[in-house]
Amino acid sequence: MQNLARNVDVFTQGLKYSISGLMNLANETNEPESDVFFVNFNQDYTSLAVGSQAGYKLYSLNSVDYLHIIYENDTEDIRIIERLFSSSLVAMVTLSSPRKLRVCHFRKGTEICYYSYSNTILAVKLNRSRLVVCLQESLYIHNINTMKVLHTIRETPPNLAGLCTLSIVSHDCYLAYPGSNTIGEVQIFDAINLQAKTMIPAHDSPLAALAFNPNGTKIATASEKGTVIRVFQVHDGTKLFEFRRGVKRCVSISSLAFSMDSTDSMFLCCSSNTETVHIFKLEEPKEAYVNYFSFLCSHCCYISIVPCWYRLRQATEESQTWMGYLTKAVSASANYLPSQVTDVFNQGRAFASVHLPFQGLKSVCAITVVQKVFRLLVASADGYLYVYNLDTTEGGDCTLLKQHRLDGKRDDVDCASVSTAESGSGETPAATATEIVQNAAYINSYAGVLCGCSSNSISDSEKHHEMIAATESPPTFSCPFRLNDDAEFPPITQNMD
């Protein structure tokens, strides 16, 4: 019996290792070719940051046909990389030091300062006045001029995904993060006056994505269920829009982004772990649209409510037809219908959509004007940037214009040309290895700031000088692109507390 038991154990262990080996092989087979860990747009969608085990790259997004390299660093294993607008200031977190935030001037190849935290850094957000570091159960708000910690929000609900967002403007500088890990509450925090502003009960399920519009007056939300996208007014939490992404399946929404067409934004895009990106139009429904209609069944004299996906040509024509009469009758009886039914009828549908050539991967999306035309940009963890055309009048399916590879390898579809970037990108070319080596001594002269304790720290005046140098506007002759736009190269002023 002992021998039999021993043989059974040996067989079980062998079977276990065999299954484990097959699972590992399957994982190796399905592993994407790219080693990209992190992709993210800057605040105004003019550049793209890509982090990987081999370092990080910054790309300019002012052309459809060419992806211009602004800067490339192959000495760090980047986990998080955030660029401040089109300035030289970047904040980064590496895989080897996930608790340390480094603030650098990438054009000079210098490190301005670094901060260490008690736990892993899950997200970093910044604008012209504030830098926010998100940990699992706390948020640190820094003055970006001096990197001084102004306020710490402690004992926040467990936020394993590091979900938070910061408005990009300084006058309405709001921070949003989950107020609960069981339901979809959004906590809005005033990052200038350092006080809580409002709590928005956005969803029944926990939050999955958040995004402010460009002027910080609206916030878009999505839950872990992923079927409904809502837009609220930041000031008082009033619900402005509600869109249905889908009803067939729950998805994991990875990105929400308002369009950068104006401060108020006309569009909102949403990407998830599916192959579809949805684009919603932020406009009030017109009277000429009918959300639903009713018809009288000849067999049982029962009025049935069914969705109506067409529009009438004129509101006046509608009111004069039997359809218009019945529509008004249904509208008048809406209070007698279940709230779930009326909510579905009132939810907006996607204005346009994109079908990506992949699914199951995290991606970030953005809508911006490139070469004077609206484009949808989708950057994914498979190491590609997809550029689509967006018809702002008709909507519908968006057309793929260009596909760019982000991992530095050549691709038959497209590959970025450094020489072209130097001649026409409007950005300073990537620093050479020689320049980085020459700056090595200068880099080593800077010390870190360990959560307020200054061990070999540089003086406040030197640090402030570096922060200004990182965000100063480049010479006029070297940047012909949007020279007169102060938002393109925002200055950092002194004493903004």
C-alpha positions in Angstrom: 0.0 0.0 0.0 2.9 2.4 0.8 4.4 1.7 -2.6 1.0 2.3 -4.2 0.6 5.6 -2.4 4.1 6.6 -3.3 3.5 5.9 -7.0 0.3 7.9 -6.9 2.2 10.8 -5.4 4.8 10.6 -8.0 2.2 10.5 -10.8 0.3 13.4 -9.3 3.5 15.5 -9.0 4.5 14.6 -12.5 1.0 15.5 -13.9 1.2 18.8 -11.9 4.5 19.8 -13.4 3.4 18.7 -16.9 0.3 20.9 -16.7 2.4 23.7 -15.3 4.8 23.3 -18.2 2.0 23.4 -20.7 0.6 26.6 -19.1 4.0 28.3 -19.2 4.4 27.3 -22.8 1.0 28.7 -23.6 1.9 31.9 -21.9 5.1 32.1 -23.8 3.3 31.5 -27.1 0.6 34.2 -26.3 3.1 36.7 -25.0 3.2 39.9 -27.2 6.3 40.6 -29.2 6.6 44.1 -27.7 8.1 44.8 -24.3 6.1 48.0 -23.8 4.9 48.4 -20.2 3.5 51.9 -20.2 1.9 54.2 -22.8 0.4 57.6 -22.1 -0.4 60.9 -23.7 0.6 64.2 -22.2 -2.0 66.6 -20.9 -2.9 68.2 -24.3 -2.3 65.1 -26.5 0.7 66.7 -28.3 3.1 64.0 -27.3 3.2 60.3 -26.3 5.3 58.7 -23.6 6.3 55.0 -24.0 8.0 53.1 -21.2 9.6 49.7 -21.3 12.3 47.5 -19.8 14.7 49.1 -22.3 14.0 52.7 -21.3 11.5 55.3 -22.5 10.8 57.4 -25.6 8.9 60.6 -26.1 7.1 61.1 -29.5 5.7 64.2 -31.0 2.1 63.9 -32.4 1.9 66.7 -34.9 2.0 64.5 -38.0 -0.1 61.6 -39.2 2.5 60.0 -41.5 5.6 60.3 -39.3 6.1 59.6 -35.6 8.8 62.0 -34.6 11.1 61.0 -31.7 11.6 63.9 -29.3 13.8 62.0 -26.8 15.0 58.5 -26.1 16.6 57.0 -23.0 17.7 53.4 -22.9 19.2 53.3 -19.4 16.1 52.7 -17.2 13.4 50.1 -16.9 10.4 52.5 -16.9 7.2 51.6 -15.1 5.6 55.1 -15.2 6.6 58.1 -17.3 4.7 61.4 -17.4 5.6 64.5 -19.3 4.4 68.0 -18.4 2.7 69.3 -21.5 5.5 70.0 -24.1 8.0 71.0 -21.6 11.3 69.3 -20.7 10.0 68.2 -17.3 9.2 64.4 -16.8 8.3 62.4 -13.8 9.2 58.8 -13.8 9.1 55.6 -11.7 11.2 52.5 -12.5 10.5 48.8 -12.1 13.6 48.4 -10.0 12.6 51.2 -7.6 8.8 51.3 -7.6 8.6 53.4 -4.5 10.8 56.3 -5.8 9.6 59.2 -7.9 12.2 60.9 -10.0 11.7 64.4 -11.5 14.1 65.1 -14.5 15.0 67.6 -17.1 15.3 65.3 -20.1 16.8 67.8 -22.5 19.8 68.4 -20.2 19.8 64.8 -19.0 19.7 65.9 -15.4 17.8 64.7 -12.3 16.2 67.6 -10.4 15.0 65.7 -7.3 13.6 62.4 -6.2 11.1 61.4 -3.5 10.7 58.0 -1.8 7.4 56.8 -0.4 6.2 54.1 2.0 4.6 52.0 -0.7 4.6 51.3 -4.4 3.7 54.3 -6.6 0.6 53.4 -8.7 0.1 56.6 -10.6 1.5 60.1 -11.1 -0.5 63.1 -12.4 0.8 66.6 -13.0 -0.2 70.0 -14.4 1.4 73.5 -14.2 0.8 73.9 -10.5 0.5 70.5 -8.9 2.0 67.0 -9.0 0.0 64.2 -7.4 1.4 60.8 -6.4 -1.1 58.0 -5.9 -0.4 55.1 -3.6 -2.8 52.2 -2.7 -4.3 54.0 0.3 -3.0 57.6 0.1 -2.4 60.6 -2.2 0.4 63.1 -2.0 -0.1 66.6 -3.5 3.1 68.5 -4.3 3.7 72.1 -5.4 5.4 71.4 -8.7 7.5 74.6 -8.4 9.4 73.4 -5.3 8.2 69.8 -5.1 7.2 70.5 -1.5 4.4 68.2 -0.1 1.5 70.5 0.4 -1.1 67.9 1.6 -1.5 64.2 2.1 -4.9 62.5 1.7 -4.5 59.4 4.0 -6.6 56.3 4.5 -8.4 56.5 1.2 -10.4 53.4 0.2 -8.1 50.6 -1.2 -7.2 51.7 -4.7 -5.2 48.8 -6.2 -5.4 50.2 -9.8 -4.1 53.6 -8.8 -7.2 55.2 -10.3 -7.1 59.0 -10.1 -7.1 62.0 -12.5 -6.0 65.7 -12.3 -7.5 68.5 -14.3 -5.0 70.1 -16.6 -5.8 73.7 -15.8 -4.4 75.6 -12.8 -7.4 77.8 -12.0 -9.8 74.8 -11.6 -7.2 72.4 -10.4 -9.3 69.4 -9.2 -8.2 65.9 -8.2 -10.7 63.0 -8.6 -10.3 59.6 -7.0 -12.6 56.8 -5.8 -14.5 57.5 -2.6 -15.3 53.9 -2.1 -14.1 50.5 -3.3 -17.6 48.9 -3.2 -19.7 51.4 -5.1 -18.9 54.0 -7.8 -18.4 57.2 -5.7 -16.2 59.9 -7.1 -14.4 62.2 -4.6 -13.6 65.7 -6.0 -10.7 67.4 -4.2 -9.7 71.1 -4.7 -5.9 70.8 -5.2 -5.3 74.5 -4.9 -7.3 75.3 -1.7 -6.5 71.8 -0.4 -10.0 70.9 0.6 -12.7 68.4 -0.4 -15.2 69.8 -2.9 -17.9 67.3 -3.6 -18.8 63.6 -3.7 -20.6 62.3 -6.8 -22.5 59.0 -6.6 -21.8 58.0 -10.2 -22.3 54.2 -10.3 -23.6 51.2 -8.3 -20.4 49.3 -9.1 -16.8 50.4 -8.2 -15.1 52.9 -10.6 -12.9 51.8 -13.4 -12.0 55.1 -15.3 -12.1 58.8 -14.7 -11.4 61.8 -16.9 -11.7 65.6 -16.7 -12.5 67.8 -19.7 -9.9 70.4 -20.7 -11.2 73.2 -18.5 -12.0 71.1 -15.5 -15.7 71.7 -15.4 -16.9 68.2 -16.3 -15.8 64.7 -15.4 -16.5 61.4 -17.2 -16.9 58.2 -15.2 -17.1 54.5 -15.9 -17.6 51.5 -13.6 -16.1 48.0 -13.5 -19.3 46.8 -15.1 -18.4 48.9 -18.2 -21.8 49.3 -19.8 -22.6 52.9 -19.0 -20.5 56.1 -19.3 -21.7 59.2 -17.4 -20.6 62.8 -17.5 -21.1 65.1 -14.5 -20.7 68.7 -13.7 -17.8 69.1 -11.3 -19.2 72.1 -9.5 -22.3 70.4 -8.0 -22.3 66.8 -9.3 -25.2 67.3 -11.7 -25.4 64.5 -14.3 -25.2 66.0 -17.8 -24.9 63.0 -20.1 -25.3 59.3 -20.0 -24.1 57.0 -22.7 -24.5 53.2 -23.2 -21.3 51.5 -24.3 -23.0 48.1 -24.7 -25.4 45.7 -23.2 -24.2 42.2 -24.3 -21.1 41.9 -22.1 -19.3 43.6 -19.2 -15.9 44.9 -20.1 -12.9 46.5 -18.4 -12.7 50.1 -19.5 -9.1 51.3 -19.5 -9.3 54.9 -20.8 -11.7 57.8 -21.0 -10.7 61.0 -22.8 -12.5 64.2 -23.8 -11.6 65.8 -27.1 -9.1 68.6 -27.2 -11.0 70.6 -29.8 -12.0 73.3 -27.3 -12.1 74.0 -23.6 -15.6 72.6 -23.4 -15.1 69.5 -25.6 -17.5 68.1 -28.1 -16.5 64.4 -28.0 -15.7 61.7 -25.4 -13.9 58.5 -26.4 -13.7 55.2 -24.5 -11.4 52.2 -24.9 -11.5 48.9 -23.1 -10.2 45.3 -23.3 -12.4 44.7 -26.3 -11.6 45.4 -29.9 -14.0 48.4 -30.1 -13.4 52.1 -29.2 -16.5 54.2 -28.8 -16.8 57.9 -29.4 -19.8 59.8 -28.0 -20.9 63.3 -28.9 -21.7 65.7 -26.1 -24.8 67.4 -27.3 -28.3 67.8 -26.1 -30.8 65.6 -28.0 -32.7 67.6 -30.6 -36.5 67.7 -30.6 -36.5 66.2 -34.1 -35.1 62.9 -32.5 -37.5 60.3 -31.2 -36.1 58.1 -28.5 -38.9 55.6 -28.6 -42.4 55.1 -30.1 -45.5 53.1 -29.3 -47.8 51.1 -31.3 -51.2 49.6 -30.7 -51.5 45.8 -30.9 -54.6 44.8 -32.9 -55.0 41.6 -31.0 -54.9 42.7 -27.4 -55.2 46.5 -27.5 -51.9 46.8 -25.6 -49.5 49.7 -26.0 -45.9 48.4 -26.4 -42.8 50.5 -26.1 -39.9 49.7 -28.5 -36.6 51.5 -29.3 -36.6 53.7 -32.3 -33.2 54.3 -34.0 -34.2 56.8 -36.7 -34.8 60.5 -36.8 -37.6 62.5 -38.2 -36.8 65.2 -40.7 -38.6 68.1 -39.1 -40.0 68.5 -35.6 -43.0 70.2 -37.1 -43.7 67.3 -39.4 -43.4 64.9 -36.4 -46.0 66.8 -34.3 -48.5 66.6 -37.2 -48.4 62.8 -37.7 -49.9 59.9 -35.8 -46.4 58.9 -34.8 -45.8 62.3 -33.2 -49.1 62.0 -31.3 -48.2 58.6 -29.9 -44.7 59.8 -29.0 -46.2 62.6 -26.9 -48.6 60.1 -25.3 -45.7 57.8 -24.4 -43.7 60.7 -23.1 -46.6 61.8 -20.9 -46.8 58.2 -19.5 -43.1 57.9 -18.9 -43.6 58.3 -15.1 -45.6 55.1 -15.1 -42.8 53.0 -16.6 -40.1 51.3 -14.6 -37.1 53.6 -14.1 -34.8 51.0 -15.7 -36.8 51.2 -18.9 -36.8 55.0 -19.2 -33.1 55.1 -18.3 -32.2 52.8 -21.2 -34.4 54.9 -23.6 -32.7 58.1 -22.5 -29.1 56.9 -22.8 -27.1 58.1 -25.8 -25.5 55.7 -28.2 -22.0 55.9 -29.8 -21.6 58.6 -32.4 -18.6 56.8 -34.0 -16.6 53.7 -33.4 -13.3 52.0 -34.2 -12.6 48.3 -34.5 -9.0 47.6 -33.4 -7.0 44.7 -34.8 -6.6 43.3 -31.3 -8.5 42.7 -28.0 -7.6 41.8 -24.4 -4.8 44.5 -24.2 -4.8 47.7 -22.3 -4.9 50.8 -24.4 -5.3 54.6 -24.0 -7.2 56.8 -26.4 -7.4 60.5 -27.3 -9.2 62.8 -29.7 -7.2 65.8 -30.9 -6.6 67.9 -34.0 -3.6 66.8 -36.0 -2.7 68.7 -39.2 -6.0 70.7 -38.8 -8.2 67.6 -38.9 -9.8 65.6 -36.0 -8.0 62.3 -35.3 -8.6 59.5 -32.9 -5.3 58.2 -31.4 -5.1 54.8 -29.8 -1.9 53.7 -28.1 -1.8 50.1 -26.9 0.4 47.8 -24.8 1.2 45.8 -28.0 3.6 48.6 -28.9 1.6 50.4 -31.6 0.0 53.7 -32.1 -3.1 53.7 -34.4 -4.3 56.9 -36.0 -7.9 57.1 -37.2 -9.8 59.8 -39.1 -13.0 61.0 -37.3 -15.9 62.3 -39.3 -17.3 65.0 -37.0 -20.5 65.4 -39.1 -21.6 61.9 -39.9 -19.7 59.8 -37.3 -19.9 56.0 -38.1 -16.9 53.8 -38.5 -13.6 55.6 -38.3 -10.9 55.0 -41.0 -7.4 53.8 -40.1 -4.9 56.2 -41.5 -1.6 55.1 -40.1 -0.1 52.5 -37.8 3.2 53.3 -36.0 5.4 50.9 -34.1 6.5 52.2 -30.6 9.2 49.8 -29.6 11.9 51.1 -31.9 11.8 48.1 -34.2 11.3 48.6 -37.9 7.9 47.7 -39.3 6.6 47.2 -42.8 3.5 49.3 -42.1 5.4 52.3 -40.8 8.6 53.3 -39.0 9.6 56.6 -37.6 12.4 58.5 -39.2 14.7 60.4 -36.8 16.1 62.5 -39.6 12.7 63.7 -40.6 11.8 64.4 -37.0 14.9 66.6 -36.6 13.9 68.6 -39.7 10.2 69.1 -39.3 8.9 68.0 -35.9 9.2 71.3 -34.1 10.8 69.5 -31.2 14.4 69.4 -30.1 16.1 66.2 -31.4 16.9 63.4 -29.0 20.0 63.9 -26.9 23.0 62.0 -28.0 24.9 59.5 -25.9 27.9 61.8 -25.7 25.8 64.6 -24.2 24.4 62.3 -21.6 27.9 61.1 -20.6 29.1 64.7 -20.4 26.2 65.5 -18.0 27.0 62.5 -15.8 29.0 64.5 -13.3 26.2 67.1 -13.3 23.6 64.5 -12.7 25.5 63.0 -9.8 25.8 66.4 -8.1 22.0 66.3 -7.5 20.7 64.5 -4.5 17.3 63.2 -3.6 14.7 64.4 -1.2 13.5 61.5 0.9 9.9 62.4 1.8 10.8 65.7 3.3 14.2 64.7 4.8 17.0 66.2 2.9 19.9 63.8 2.7 22.4 65.5 0.4 19.6 67.6 -1.1 20.2 70.5 -3.4 19.1 74.0 -2.3 15.6 75.3 -2.9 16.9 78.0 -5.2 18.9 75.5 -7.3 15.9 73.2 -7.5 13.5 76.0 -8.4 16.0 77.1 -11.1 15.9 73.6 -12.6 12.1 73.4 -12.5 12.0 76.7 -14.4 14.6 75.5 -16.9 12.6 72.3 -17.5 9.5 74.2 -18.5 10.8 77.3 -20.2 9.9 78.0 -23.8 12.5 76.9 -26.4 14.1 79.6 -28.7 11.8 80.9 -31.3 13.9 79.8 -34.2 13.8 76.1 -33.1 10.1 75.7 -32.8 7.9 76.8 -35.6 5.0 74.8 -34.3 2.4 76.8 -32.3 4.8 79.5 -31.1 2.2 81.8 -29.9 0.4 79.3 -27.8 1.3 79.8 -24.1 -0.2 76.5 -23.3 2.2 74.7 -25.5 5.2 75.6 -23.4 3.8 76.7 -20.0 6.0 78.7 -17.7 6.2 77.8 -14.1 6.0 80.9 -11.9 7.3 81.4 -8.4 5.2 81.2 -5.2 2.0 79.7 -6.6 0.8 78.4 -3.2 
